[in-house]
Amino acid sequence: MTEVPRITPEEAHAKVTAGKSLLVCGYEDPERFAAMHLEGGISIQEFRMLRPTLAKDREIIFYCA
């Protein structure tokens, strides 16, 4: 199994702010998403709707708290 690369919160913030990456909250539950939402992040449901339109080379950062 391949290990998932990890980055710091500062790295994630810089990438999302620069528009280089998409930040996705990994929680399914809307209440949990609302409680754990980070600035610039979208819900997993939003991600699923956008997925067919996303560029294949776009970096996606998933997070959960």
mmJSON file of the N, C-alpha and C atoms, coordinates in Angstrom:
{"data_MODEL":{"atom_site":{
"group_PDB":["ATOM","ATOM","ATOM","ATOM","ATOM","ATOM","ATOM","ATOM","ATOM","ATOM","ATOM","ATOM","ATOM","ATOM","ATOM","ATOM","ATOM","ATOM","ATOM","ATOM","ATOM","ATOM","ATOM","ATOM","ATOM","ATOM","ATOM","ATOM","ATOM","ATOM","ATOM","ATOM","ATOM","ATOM","ATOM","ATOM","ATOM","ATOM","ATOM","ATOM","ATOM","ATOM","ATOM","ATOM","ATOM","ATOM","ATOM","ATOM","ATOM","ATOM","ATOM","ATOM","ATOM","ATOM","ATOM","ATOM","ATOM","ATOM","ATOM","ATOM","ATOM","ATOM","ATOM","ATOM","ATOM","ATOM","ATOM","ATOM","ATOM","ATOM","ATOM","ATOM","ATOM","ATOM","ATOM","ATOM","ATOM","ATOM","ATOM","ATOM","ATOM","ATOM","ATOM","ATOM","ATOM","ATOM","ATOM","ATOM","ATOM","ATOM","ATOM","ATOM","ATOM","ATOM","ATOM","ATOM","ATOM","ATOM","ATOM","ATOM","ATOM","ATOM","ATOM","ATOM","ATOM","ATOM","ATOM","ATOM","ATOM","ATOM","ATOM","ATOM","ATOM","ATOM","ATOM","ATOM","ATOM","ATOM","ATOM","ATOM","ATOM","ATOM","ATOM","ATOM","ATOM","ATOM","ATOM","ATOM","ATOM","ATOM","ATOM","ATOM","ATOM","ATOM","ATOM","ATOM","ATOM","ATOM","ATOM","ATOM","ATOM","ATOM","ATOM","ATOM","ATOM","ATOM","ATOM","ATOM","ATOM","ATOM","ATOM","ATOM","ATOM","ATOM","ATOM","ATOM","ATOM","ATOM","ATOM","ATOM","ATOM","ATOM","ATOM","ATOM","ATOM","ATOM","ATOM","ATOM","ATOM","ATOM","ATOM","ATOM","ATOM","ATOM","ATOM","ATOM","ATOM","ATOM","ATOM","ATOM","ATOM","ATOM","ATOM","ATOM","ATOM","ATOM","ATOM","ATOM","ATOM","ATOM","ATOM","ATOM","ATOM","ATOM","ATOM"],
"id":[1,2,3,4,5,6,7,8,9,10,11,12,13,14,15,16,17,18,19,20,21,22,23,24,25,26,27,28,29,30,31,32,33,34,35,36,37,38,39,40,41,42,43,44,45,46,47,48,49,50,51,52,53,54,55,56,57,58,59,60,61,62,63,64,65,66,67,68,69,70,71,72,73,74,75,76,77,78,79,80,81,82,83,84,85,86,87,88,89,90,91,92,93,94,95,96,97,98,99,100,101,102,103,104,105,106,107,108,109,110,111,112,113,114,115,116,117,118,119,120,121,122,123,124,125,126,127,128,129,130,131,132,133,134,135,136,137,138,139,140,141,142,143,144,145,146,147,148,149,150,151,152,153,154,155,156,157,158,159,160,161,162,163,164,165,166,167,168,169,170,171,172,173,174,175,176,177,178,179,180,181,182,183,184,185,186,187,188,189,190,191,192,193,194,195],
"type_symbol":["N","C","C","N","C","C","N","C","C","N","C","C","N","C","C","N","C","C","N","C","C","N","C","C","N","C","C","N","C","C","N","C","C","N","C","C","N","C","C","N","C","C","N","C","C","N","C","C","N","C","C","N","C","C","N","C","C","N","C","C","N","C","C","N","C","C","N","C","C","N","C","C","N","C","C","N","C","C","N","C","C","N","C","C","N","C","C","N","C","C","N","C","C","N","C","C","N","C","C","N","C","C","N","C","C","N","C","C","N","C","C","N","C","C","N","C","C","N","C","C","N","C","C","N","C","C","N","C","C","N","C","C","N","C","C","N","C","C","N","C","C","N","C","C","N","C","C","N","C","C","N","C","C","N","C","C","N","C","C","N","C","C","N","C","C","N","C","C","N","C","C","N","C","C","N","C","C","N","C","C","N","C","C","N","C","C","N","C","C","N","C","C","N","C","C"],
"label_atom_id":["N","CA","C","N","CA","C","N","CA","C","N","CA","C","N","CA","C","N","CA","C","N","CA","C","N","CA","C","N","CA","C","N","CA","C","N","CA","C","N","CA","C","N","CA","C","N","CA","C","N","CA","C","N","CA","C","N","CA","C","N","CA","C","N","CA","C","N","CA","C","N","CA","C","N","CA","C","N","CA","C","N","CA","C","N","CA","C","N","CA","C","N","CA","C","N","CA","C","N","CA","C","N","CA","C","N","CA","C","N","CA","C","N","CA","C","N","CA","C","N","CA","C","N","CA","C","N","CA","C","N","CA","C","N","CA","C","N","CA","C","N","CA","C","N","CA","C","N","CA","C","N","CA","C","N","CA","C","N","CA","C","N","CA","C","N","CA","C","N","CA","C","N","CA","C","N","CA","C","N","CA","C","N","CA","C","N","CA","C","N","CA","C","N","CA","C","N","CA","C","N","CA","C","N","CA","C","N","CA","C","N","CA","C","N","CA","C","N","CA","C","N","CA","C","N","CA","C"],
"label_alt_id":[null,null,null,null,null,null,null,null,null,null,null,null,null,null,null,null,null,null,null,null,null,null,null,null,null,null,null,null,null,null,null,null,null,null,null,null,null,null,null,null,null,null,null,null,null,null,null,null,null,null,null,null,null,null,null,null,null,null,null,null,null,null,null,null,null,null,null,null,null,null,null,null,null,null,null,null,null,null,null,null,null,null,null,null,null,null,null,null,null,null,null,null,null,null,null,null,null,null,null,null,null,null,null,null,null,null,null,null,null,null,null,null,null,null,null,null,null,null,null,null,null,null,null,null,null,null,null,null,null,null,null,null,null,null,null,null,null,null,null,null,null,null,null,null,null,null,null,null,null,null,null,null,null,null,null,null,null,null,null,null,null,null,null,null,null,null,null,null,null,null,null,null,null,null,null,null,null,null,null,null,null,null,null,null,null,null,null,null,null,null,null,null,null,null,null],
"label_comp_id":["MET","MET","MET","THR","THR","THR","GLU","GLU","GLU","VAL","VAL","VAL","PRO","PRO","PRO","ARG","ARG","ARG","ILE","ILE","ILE","THR","THR","THR","PRO","PRO","PRO","GLU","GLU","GLU","GLU","GLU","GLU","ALA","ALA","ALA","HIS","HIS","HIS","ALA","ALA","ALA","LYS","LYS","LYS","VAL","VAL","VAL","THR","THR","THR","ALA","ALA","ALA","GLY","GLY","GLY","LYS","LYS","LYS","SER","SER","SER","LEU","LEU","LEU","LEU","LEU","LEU","VAL","VAL","VAL","CYS","CYS","CYS","GLY","GLY","GLY","TYR","TYR","TYR","GLU","GLU","GLU","ASP","ASP","ASP","PRO","PRO","PRO","GLU","GLU","GLU","ARG","ARG","ARG","PHE","PHE","PHE","ALA","ALA","ALA","ALA","ALA","ALA","MET","MET","MET","HIS","HIS","HIS","LEU","LEU","LEU","GLU","GLU","GLU","GLY","GLY","GLY","GLY","GLY","GLY","ILE","ILE","ILE","SER","SER","SER","ILE","ILE","ILE","GLN","GLN","GLN","GLU","GLU","GLU","PHE","PHE","PHE","ARG","ARG","ARG","MET","MET","MET","LEU","LEU","LEU","ARG","ARG","ARG","PRO","PRO","PRO","THR","THR","THR","LEU","LEU","LEU","ALA","ALA","ALA","LYS","LYS","LYS","ASP","ASP","ASP","ARG","ARG","ARG","GLU","GLU","GLU","ILE","ILE","ILE","ILE","ILE","ILE","PHE","PHE","PHE","TYR","TYR","TYR","CYS","CYS","CYS","ALA","ALA","ALA"],
"label_asym_id":["A","A","A","A","A","A","A","A","A","A","A","A","A","A","A","A","A","A","A","A","A","A","A","A","A","A","A","A","A","A","A","A","A","A","A","A","A","A","A","A","A","A","A","A","A","A","A","A","A","A","A","A","A","A","A","A","A","A","A","A","A","A","A","A","A","A","A","A","A","A","A","A","A","A","A","A","A","A","A","A","A","A","A","A","A","A","A","A","A","A","A","A","A","A","A","A","A","A","A","A","A","A","A","A","A","A","A","A","A","A","A","A","A","A","A","A","A","A","A","A","A","A","A","A","A","A","A","A","A","A","A","A","A","A","A","A","A","A","A","A","A","A","A","A","A","A","A","A","A","A","A","A","A","A","A","A","A","A","A","A","A","A","A","A","A","A","A","A","A","A","A","A","A","A","A","A","A","A","A","A","A","A","A","A","A","A","A","A","A","A","A","A","A","A","A"],
"label_entity_id":["1","1","1","1","1","1","1","1","1","1","1","1","1","1","1","1","1","1","1","1","1","1","1","1","1","1","1","1","1","1","1","1","1","1","1","1","1","1","1","1","1","1","1","1","1","1","1","1","1","1","1","1","1","1","1","1","1","1","1","1","1","1","1","1","1","1","1","1","1","1","1","1","1","1","1","1","1","1","1","1","1","1","1","1","1","1","1","1","1","1","1","1","1","1","1","1","1","1","1","1","1","1","1","1","1","1","1","1","1","1","1","1","1","1","1","1","1","1","1","1","1","1","1","1","1","1","1","1","1","1","1","1","1","1","1","1","1","1","1","1","1","1","1","1","1","1","1","1","1","1","1","1","1","1","1","1","1","1","1","1","1","1","1","1","1","1","1","1","1","1","1","1","1","1","1","1","1","1","1","1","1","1","1","1","1","1","1","1","1","1","1","1","1","1","1"],
"label_seq_id":[1,1,1,2,2,2,3,3,3,4,4,4,5,5,5,6,6,6,7,7,7,8,8,8,9,9,9,10,10,10,11,11,11,12,12,12,13,13,13,14,14,14,15,15,15,16,16,16,17,17,17,18,18,18,19,19,19,20,20,20,21,21,21,22,22,22,23,23,23,24,24,24,25,25,25,26,26,26,27,27,27,28,28,28,29,29,29,30,30,30,31,31,31,32,32,32,33,33,33,34,34,34,35,35,35,36,36,36,37,37,37,38,38,38,39,39,39,40,40,40,41,41,41,42,42,42,43,43,43,44,44,44,45,45,45,46,46,46,47,47,47,48,48,48,49,49,49,50,50,50,51,51,51,52,52,52,53,53,53,54,54,54,55,55,55,56,56,56,57,57,57,58,58,58,59,59,59,60,60,60,61,61,61,62,62,62,63,63,63,64,64,64,65,65,65],
"pdbx_PDB_ins_code":[null,null,null,null,null,null,null,null,null,null,null,null,null,null,null,null,null,null,null,null,null,null,null,null,null,null,null,null,null,null,null,null,null,null,null,null,null,null,null,null,null,null,null,null,null,null,null,null,null,null,null,null,null,null,null,null,null,null,null,null,null,null,null,null,null,null,null,null,null,null,null,null,null,null,null,null,null,null,null,null,null,null,null,null,null,null,null,null,null,null,null,null,null,null,null,null,null,null,null,null,null,null,null,null,null,null,null,null,null,null,null,null,null,null,null,null,null,null,null,null,null,null,null,null,null,null,null,null,null,null,null,null,null,null,null,null,null,null,null,null,null,null,null,null,null,null,null,null,null,null,null,null,null,null,null,null,null,null,null,null,null,null,null,null,null,null,null,null,null,null,null,null,null,null,null,null,null,null,null,null,null,null,null,null,null,null,null,null,null,null,null,null,null,null,null],
"Cartn_x":[0.843,0.0,0.888,0.529,1.277,0.916,1.932,1.684,1.18,0.199,-0.371,0.587,0.969,1.841,1.128,1.852,1.293,2.009,1.228,1.799,1.351,2.03,1.679,0.452,-0.225,-1.341,-0.903,0.296,0.796,0.971,1.485,1.644,0.279,-0.667,-2.013,-2.641,-2.531,-3.113,-2.511,-1.196,-0.531,-0.995,-1.129,-1.546,-2.989,-3.862,-5.277,-5.449,-4.776,-4.86,-4.363,-3.325,-2.766,-3.597,-4.621,-5.454,-4.822,-3.764,-3.07,-3.708,-4.453,-5.028,-6.464,-7.198,-8.569,-8.588,-9.193,-9.255,-10.616,-10.619,-11.858,-11.934,-13.021,-13.279,-13.794,-13.174,-13.509,-14.722,-15.41,-16.567,-17.823,-18.548,-19.807,-20.947,-20.973,-22.062,-22.031,-23.108,-23.135,-22.88,-23.362,-23.124,-21.646,-21.024,-19.593,-18.79,-19.196,-18.527,-18.637,-19.833,-20.035,-19.145,-18.992,-18.178,-16.683,-16.259,-14.833,-14.396,-15.288,-15.0,-13.802,-12.877,-11.734,-11.947,-11.438,-11.566,-11.034,-11.833,-11.438,-11.79,-12.27,-12.589,-14.003,-14.198,-15.527,-15.888,-17.155,-17.612,-17.312,-17.333,-17.118,-18.238,-19.449,-20.559,-20.297,-19.808,-19.467,-18.366,-17.379,-16.284,-16.803,-17.697,-18.24,-18.964,-19.654,-20.349,-19.358,-18.275,-17.282,-16.303,-16.131,-15.092,-15.042,-16.169,-16.076,-15.519,-15.583,-15.143,-13.746,-13.149,-11.834,-10.728,-9.723,-8.557,-7.852,-7.377,-6.724,-5.445,-4.814,-3.57,-3.768,-5.011,-5.294,-5.035,-4.233,-3.946,-5.169,-5.49,-6.619,-6.09,-6.417,-5.988,-7.223,-7.233,-8.317,-7.896,-8.841,-8.536,-9.686,-9.356,-10.339,-9.676,-10.472,-9.895,-10.108],
"Cartn_y":[-1.183,0.0,1.245,2.198,3.441,4.366,4.964,5.905,7.237,7.798,9.075,10.197,11.057,12.176,13.119,13.624,14.57,15.912,16.974,18.319,19.064,20.147,20.942,21.806,22.257,23.188,24.444,24.906,26.108,25.856,24.679,24.33,24.234,23.592,23.466,24.836,25.69,27.038,27.804,27.737,28.452,27.931,26.616,26.033,26.388,26.337,26.649,28.137,28.975,30.428,30.829,30.144,30.442,29.838,29.058,28.44,27.218,26.688,25.526,24.208,24.226,22.994,23.222,22.113,22.12,21.469,22.114,21.617,20.983,19.709,18.954,18.377,18.673,18.096,16.674,15.7,14.302,13.79,14.627,14.16,14.105,13.009,12.821,13.617,13.685,14.303,15.826,16.455,17.911,18.682,18.16,18.833,18.797,17.669,17.539,18.45,18.522,19.433,20.872,21.268,22.638,22.927,21.948,22.138,22.161,21.444,21.302,22.064,22.86,23.571,24.497,24.395,25.304,26.281,27.481,28.5,27.959,28.09,27.635,26.187,25.471,24.058,23.84,22.714,22.33,20.982,20.658,19.393,18.242,17.041,15.859,15.733,16.172,16.142,17.105,18.306,19.268,18.703,18.085,17.49,16.434,15.583,14.535,15.129,16.247,16.887,17.523,18.1,18.77,17.816,16.64,15.717,15.51,15.315,15.106,16.308,17.491,18.697,19.153,18.5,18.922,18.472,19.319,18.959,17.766,16.857,15.639,15.948,17.077,17.406,18.321,18.599,19.473,18.728,19.311,18.697,18.835,17.763,17.747,17.402,18.24,18.023,17.67,16.458,16.022,16.245,16.65,16.81,16.319,15.93,15.653,16.028,16.388,16.864,15.863],
"Cartn_z":[0.0,0.0,0.0,-0.818,-0.916,0.239,0.826,1.919,1.354,2.023,1.606,2.003,1.05,1.413,2.376,3.317,4.285,4.136,4.31,4.269,5.514,5.802,6.977,6.675,7.715,7.497,6.745,7.019,6.34,4.842,4.491,3.082,2.397,3.062,2.5,2.291,3.275,3.174,1.999,1.857,0.764,-0.595,-0.74,-2.006,-2.346,-1.349,-1.586,-1.877,-1.125,-1.316,-2.702,-3.182,-4.497,-5.636,-5.289,-6.309,-6.956,-6.351,-6.906,-6.49,-5.393,-4.858,-4.425,-4.381,-3.905,-2.528,-1.557,-0.188,0.054,0.441,0.606,2.014,2.699,4.01,3.813,4.462,4.253,5.001,5.763,6.527,5.669,5.782,5.051,5.679,6.987,7.732,7.602,7.113,6.949,8.251,9.367,10.653,11.022,10.771,11.067,10.144,8.872,7.936,8.431,8.851,9.339,10.548,11.412,12.619,12.307,11.264,10.956,9.711,9.141,7.892,8.039,7.105,7.045,5.897,6.056,5.02,3.694,2.654,1.328,1.043,2.054,1.879,1.382,0.713,0.255,0.88,0.857,1.42,0.453,0.973,0.133,-0.905,-0.554,-1.504,-2.674,-2.352,-3.407,-4.3,-3.669,-4.427,-5.4,-4.947,-5.813,-7.022,-6.813,-7.935,-8.91,-8.38,-9.214,-9.897,-9.328,-9.78,-11.29,-11.972,-13.43,-14.193,-13.604,-14.307,-13.911,-12.922,-12.438,-13.386,-13.521,-14.332,-13.689,-14.497,-14.004,-13.216,-13.499,-12.813,-11.601,-11.252,-10.097,-8.799,-7.934,-6.646,-5.741,-5.055,-4.137,-2.757,-1.79,-0.407,0.395,0.937,1.812,3.257,4.078,5.498,6.342,7.549,8.592,9.907,10.866,12.125,13.23],
"occupancy":[1.0,1.0,1.0,1.0,1.0,1.0,1.0,1.0,1.0,1.0,1.0,1.0,1.0,1.0,1.0,1.0,1.0,1.0,1.0,1.0,1.0,1.0,1.0,1.0,1.0,1.0,1.0,1.0,1.0,1.0,1.0,1.0,1.0,1.0,1.0,1.0,1.0,1.0,1.0,1.0,1.0,1.0,1.0,1.0,1.0,1.0,1.0,1.0,1.0,1.0,1.0,1.0,1.0,1.0,1.0,1.0,1.0,1.0,1.0,1.0,1.0,1.0,1.0,1.0,1.0,1.0,1.0,1.0,1.0,1.0,1.0,1.0,1.0,1.0,1.0,1.0,1.0,1.0,1.0,1.0,1.0,1.0,1.0,1.0,1.0,1.0,1.0,1.0,1.0,1.0,1.0,1.0,1.0,1.0,1.0,1.0,1.0,1.0,1.0,1.0,1.0,1.0,1.0,1.0,1.0,1.0,1.0,1.0,1.0,1.0,1.0,1.0,1.0,1.0,1.0,1.0,1.0,1.0,1.0,1.0,1.0,1.0,1.0,1.0,1.0,1.0,1.0,1.0,1.0,1.0,1.0,1.0,1.0,1.0,1.0,1.0,1.0,1.0,1.0,1.0,1.0,1.0,1.0,1.0,1.0,1.0,1.0,1.0,1.0,1.0,1.0,1.0,1.0,1.0,1.0,1.0,1.0,1.0,1.0,1.0,1.0,1.0,1.0,1.0,1.0,1.0,1.0,1.0,1.0,1.0,1.0,1.0,1.0,1.0,1.0,1.0,1.0,1.0,1.0,1.0,1.0,1.0,1.0,1.0,1.0,1.0,1.0,1.0,1.0,1.0,1.0,1.0,1.0,1.0,1.0],
"B_iso_or_equiv":[0.0,0.0,0.0,0.0,0.0,0.0,0.0,0.0,0.0,0.0,0.0,0.0,0.0,0.0,0.0,0.0,0.0,0.0,0.0,0.0,0.0,0.0,0.0,0.0,0.0,0.0,0.0,0.0,0.0,0.0,0.0,0.0,0.0,0.0,0.0,0.0,0.0,0.0,0.0,0.0,0.0,0.0,0.0,0.0,0.0,0.0,0.0,0.0,0.0,0.0,0.0,0.0,0.0,0.0,0.0,0.0,0.0,0.0,0.0,0.0,0.0,0.0,0.0,0.0,0.0,0.0,0.0,0.0,0.0,0.0,0.0,0.0,0.0,0.0,0.0,0.0,0.0,0.0,0.0,0.0,0.0,0.0,0.0,0.0,0.0,0.0,0.0,0.0,0.0,0.0,0.0,0.0,0.0,0.0,0.0,0.0,0.0,0.0,0.0,0.0,0.0,0.0,0.0,0.0,0.0,0.0,0.0,0.0,0.0,0.0,0.0,0.0,0.0,0.0,0.0,0.0,0.0,0.0,0.0,0.0,0.0,0.0,0.0,0.0,0.0,0.0,0.0,0.0,0.0,0.0,0.0,0.0,0.0,0.0,0.0,0.0,0.0,0.0,0.0,0.0,0.0,0.0,0.0,0.0,0.0,0.0,0.0,0.0,0.0,0.0,0.0,0.0,0.0,0.0,0.0,0.0,0.0,0.0,0.0,0.0,0.0,0.0,0.0,0.0,0.0,0.0,0.0,0.0,0.0,0.0,0.0,0.0,0.0,0.0,0.0,0.0,0.0,0.0,0.0,0.0,0.0,0.0,0.0,0.0,0.0,0.0,0.0,0.0,0.0,0.0,0.0,0.0,0.0,0.0,0.0],
"pdbx_formal_charge":[null,null,null,null,null,null,null,null,null,null,null,null,null,null,null,null,null,null,null,null,null,null,null,null,null,null,null,null,null,null,null,null,null,null,null,null,null,null,null,null,null,null,null,null,null,null,null,null,null,null,null,null,null,null,null,null,null,null,null,null,null,null,null,null,null,null,null,null,null,null,null,null,null,null,null,null,null,null,null,null,null,null,null,null,null,null,null,null,null,null,null,null,null,null,null,null,null,null,null,null,null,null,null,null,null,null,null,null,null,null,null,null,null,null,null,null,null,null,null,null,null,null,null,null,null,null,null,null,null,null,null,null,null,null,null,null,null,null,null,null,null,null,null,null,null,null,null,null,null,null,null,null,null,null,null,null,null,null,null,null,null,null,null,null,null,null,null,null,null,null,null,null,null,null,null,null,null,null,null,null,null,null,null,null,null,null,null,null,null,null,null,null,null,null,null],
"auth_seq_id":[1,1,1,2,2,2,3,3,3,4,4,4,5,5,5,6,6,6,7,7,7,8,8,8,9,9,9,10,10,10,11,11,11,12,12,12,13,13,13,14,14,14,15,15,15,16,16,16,17,17,17,18,18,18,19,19,19,20,20,20,21,21,21,22,22,22,23,23,23,24,24,24,25,25,25,26,26,26,27,27,27,28,28,28,29,29,29,30,30,30,31,31,31,32,32,32,33,33,33,34,34,34,35,35,35,36,36,36,37,37,37,38,38,38,39,39,39,40,40,40,41,41,41,42,42,42,43,43,43,44,44,44,45,45,45,46,46,46,47,47,47,48,48,48,49,49,49,50,50,50,51,51,51,52,52,52,53,53,53,54,54,54,55,55,55,56,56,56,57,57,57,58,58,58,59,59,59,60,60,60,61,61,61,62,62,62,63,63,63,64,64,64,65,65,65],
"auth_comp_id":["MET","MET","MET","THR","THR","THR","GLU","GLU","GLU","VAL","VAL","VAL","PRO","PRO","PRO","ARG","ARG","ARG","ILE","ILE","ILE","THR","THR","THR","PRO","PRO","PRO","GLU","GLU","GLU","GLU","GLU","GLU","ALA","ALA","ALA","HIS","HIS","HIS","ALA","ALA","ALA","LYS","LYS","LYS","VAL","VAL","VAL","THR","THR","THR","ALA","ALA","ALA","GLY","GLY","GLY","LYS","LYS","LYS","SER","SER","SER","LEU","LEU","LEU","LEU","LEU","LEU","VAL","VAL","VAL","CYS","CYS","CYS","GLY","GLY","GLY","TYR","TYR","TYR","GLU","GLU","GLU","ASP","ASP","ASP","PRO","PRO","PRO","GLU","GLU","GLU","ARG","ARG","ARG","PHE","PHE","PHE","ALA","ALA","ALA","ALA","ALA","ALA","MET","MET","MET","HIS","HIS","HIS","LEU","LEU","LEU","GLU","GLU","GLU","GLY","GLY","GLY","GLY","GLY","GLY","ILE","ILE","ILE","SER","SER","SER","ILE","ILE","ILE","GLN","GLN","GLN","GLU","GLU","GLU","PHE","PHE","PHE","ARG","ARG","ARG","MET","MET","MET","LEU","LEU","LEU","ARG","ARG","ARG","PRO","PRO","PRO","THR","THR","THR","LEU","LEU","LEU","ALA","ALA","ALA","LYS","LYS","LYS","ASP","ASP","ASP","ARG","ARG","ARG","GLU","GLU","GLU","ILE","ILE","ILE","ILE","ILE","ILE","PHE","PHE","PHE","TYR","TYR","TYR","CYS","CYS","CYS","ALA","ALA","ALA"],
"auth_asym_id":["A","A","A","A","A","A","A","A","A","A","A","A","A","A","A","A","A","A","A","A","A","A","A","A","A","A","A","A","A","A","A","A","A","A","A","A","A","A","A","A","A","A","A","A","A","A","A","A","A","A","A","A","A","A","A","A","A","A","A","A","A","A","A","A","A","A","A","A","A","A","A","A","A","A","A","A","A","A","A","A","A","A","A","A","A","A","A","A","A","A","A","A","A","A","A","A","A","A","A","A","A","A","A","A","A","A","A","A","A","A","A","A","A","A","A","A","A","A","A","A","A","A","A","A","A","A","A","A","A","A","A","A","A","A","A","A","A","A","A","A","A","A","A","A","A","A","A","A","A","A","A","A","A","A","A","A","A","A","A","A","A","A","A","A","A","A","A","A","A","A","A","A","A","A","A","A","A","A","A","A","A","A","A","A","A","A","A","A","A","A","A","A","A","A","A"],
"auth_atom_id":["N","CA","C","N","CA","C","N","CA","C","N","CA","C","N","CA","C","N","CA","C","N","CA","C","N","CA","C","N","CA","C","N","CA","C","N","CA","C","N","CA","C","N","CA","C","N","CA","C","N","CA","C","N","CA","C","N","CA","C","N","CA","C","N","CA","C","N","CA","C","N","CA","C","N","CA","C","N","CA","C","N","CA","C","N","CA","C","N","CA","C","N","CA","C","N","CA","C","N","CA","C","N","CA","C","N","CA","C","N","CA","C","N","CA","C","N","CA","C","N","CA","C","N","CA","C","N","CA","C","N","CA","C","N","CA","C","N","CA","C","N","CA","C","N","CA","C","N","CA","C","N","CA","C","N","CA","C","N","CA","C","N","CA","C","N","CA","C","N","CA","C","N","CA","C","N","CA","C","N","CA","C","N","CA","C","N","CA","C","N","CA","C","N","CA","C","N","CA","C","N","CA","C","N","CA","C","N","CA","C","N","CA","C","N","CA","C","N","CA","C","N","CA","C","N","CA","C"],
"pdbx_PDB_model_num":[1,1,1,1,1,1,1,1,1,1,1,1,1,1,1,1,1,1,1,1,1,1,1,1,1,1,1,1,1,1,1,1,1,1,1,1,1,1,1,1,1,1,1,1,1,1,1,1,1,1,1,1,1,1,1,1,1,1,1,1,1,1,1,1,1,1,1,1,1,1,1,1,1,1,1,1,1,1,1,1,1,1,1,1,1,1,1,1,1,1,1,1,1,1,1,1,1,1,1,1,1,1,1,1,1,1,1,1,1,1,1,1,1,1,1,1,1,1,1,1,1,1,1,1,1,1,1,1,1,1,1,1,1,1,1,1,1,1,1,1,1,1,1,1,1,1,1,1,1,1,1,1,1,1,1,1,1,1,1,1,1,1,1,1,1,1,1,1,1,1,1,1,1,1,1,1,1,1,1,1,1,1,1,1,1,1,1,1,1,1,1,1,1,1,1]
}}}
